[in-house]
Amino acid sequence: MDPEIFTSGSRSCRAAKKVCMSCPVRAECLKEALEFEAEPGSVRHGVWGGLTAHERTQLFGEPGGVAAHDDDRCAETHAS
């Protein structure tokens, strides 16, 4: 598996999310991203725990007070 599918800007956001759906540590991964993003000025880019930074912002608020706009190239996943 190519780890680049998990990075923001990758054309493979759907592939990354598909991997996440069957991952046994998905919840822990998402928790780690949210804990990191709770720090002021911190944003964890890419797909973590099955969600893009944009989706995490929509669900949990702006991480550390910083808006996550890094997923523009993954826009097709936002409507899914």
C-alpha positions, -999 to +999 in steps of 0.1 A: +000+000+000+012+035-009+013+057+022+009+087+000-029+080-003-033+093+033-017+127+026-037+158+019-038+167-018-036+131-028-060+121-055-066+089-035-086+102-006-113+077-013-088+048-013-074+060+020-108+062+036-116+027+023-084+014+041-095+033+072-129+017+073-114-018+079-085-007+101-086-021+136-070+011+151-092+036+133-107+050+165-073+054+181-059+071+150-088+096+149-083+102+186-046+109+181-054+134+153-080+152+174-057+153+204-028+167+183-052+192+167-064+204+201-031+221+206-032+258+196-022+263+160-020+226+152-036+209+122-029+173+113-033+173+075-045+143+054-067+114+062-066+102+099-091+078+113-111+078+081-116+116+080-099+145+062-089+176+081-119+194+066-143+167+078-127+167+113-132+205+114-168+202+103-175+175+130-154+187+159-148+224+152-116+242+142-085+224+156-065+246+179-084+276+164-070+270+130-093+264+101-084+233+081-085+241+044-059+216+032-083+191+016-095+212-014-080+186-037-100+159-018-132+178-024-150+148-039-148+130-005-167+158+013-199+151-005-197+114+002 
